[in-house]
Every structure is written in C-alpha cells, then in structure tokens.
C-alpha cells in the first residue's frame, strides 16, 4: 500500500510538471545540416528584398529629380518666351552695365524692350518717354500735361547668356538719362523706369544682380528666323519676328545623368 501510494504521488507530480512545462518535453533544436540549408535561403531572400527596395528608392529619387529639372526647364522657357514677346527687336550686340560686351549667337540672346514705369506684365504700366524740345518734360506742368507721350520711348536691353552651367538674364538700362519728379529741370527722360541695370555685382551702374534663370544647364541654343522655320536664319537682325530657344538641363542622380530638354518658339508682339 505504501509503494502504491508513493507511485501515485510521483505520477501526480509528473503530471503537474507536464501541465506547467508542456513544451519542454516536446522542444527539439535544429541540426547543423538544417542550419546550413536554411541560412543561405534566408540570405538570398533578404538580398532580393533589399535589392528591390534599393531599386524602388532609386526610381523614386530619379523621378523626383527629373520632375524638378522639368519644372526648372519649363520656367526658363516661359521667361524667355515672355521677354521675346515683349521685345521690339533682336540685337546682334549689347554692351552690359559693367561694360562687358555680349554678342548674339547660339547661346546668347539679346533683346530690345520698351522701358516701363511698372512691371511689363502689369496692365496699368506706361512707357517711359525721352525728353525732346517739341514735347519737353522739364517742368511740373509738362509732367502733368503728359504731352511727351508722343516722344520716342526709352528702350532697354535684355540679355540671356550662359556662364558655366548657369543661364543668366541681364538687364541693361542706358545710364545717360536722368529723371526727377521734384526737380525736373534736368530731365532727359519723362519717368522713372521700373527696370534696373544688373550685372554680376552691385555697384556703379549695376543696381541689382543678374537673374539666375536656370542651374545645371548642359546646353542652350537660340535660333532666329523671320517665320516659324528655324532653319531660315541663324543671324539676329531688326526684322526678326520669331525666336526659338532650346534648353537642356542635366543633373547626376543615383549614379546616372538625367536630362530635361524642351524647346519653344515665340513671335514678337511689339514693333
């Protein structure tokens, strides 16, 4: 009886242990062979996932970079088109505000525009006229009467040029003209131009810095024609009515060079 009771107690203890730690008696470790088979498979799967993730991130970066380049290219072409439409003629040479000369060519565009008292895109803008003996603007009464509006208007030059990998826009306002609304006796023009002379530094005749039109420019080409035929002429002259522009912007992204290239043609509306 004592032996049977001890056996029952031992069995109950073992049952209790199995209930508390049921997995302990069922767990089994991996063998070396199994580990050698499983580990390479895991490495291959992780490698494939990492490669796919890197490729996806690279595609996203390239897509974003190409979109940014495209916007920059389109903005540059829009600005050039707006200036061409406001031009009175196309020039072959210009002397900049800092006395540097620019000659028109494939990568230089020189335009002549009317000077205005406000931004040219403002519908309330007025032209700036030169003083003359027939219709002077040297007194307050002259300025109030505005008879000078029959005089010749003042013109400025707008120059697009490439320096390094940057496309710049320069404004050249004649420096020999003066205007004063309070003391007009020495006026040589009948209003204060909104346009200001620019160059790559401020000082002297330069009131502001050149406008940075586009960065990372790989090539810019301007074409000149009397019609919409780009091959008609490559030399700008006063009779030019259409200017074409092609801008190519390139940048290095994730180890490869991407481009954004576009063209436009614009007809002058001022004569």
Order of alpha helices (4+ residues) and beta strands (2+ residues): alpha-alpha-beta-beta-beta-beta-alpha-beta-beta-beta-beta-beta-beta-beta-beta
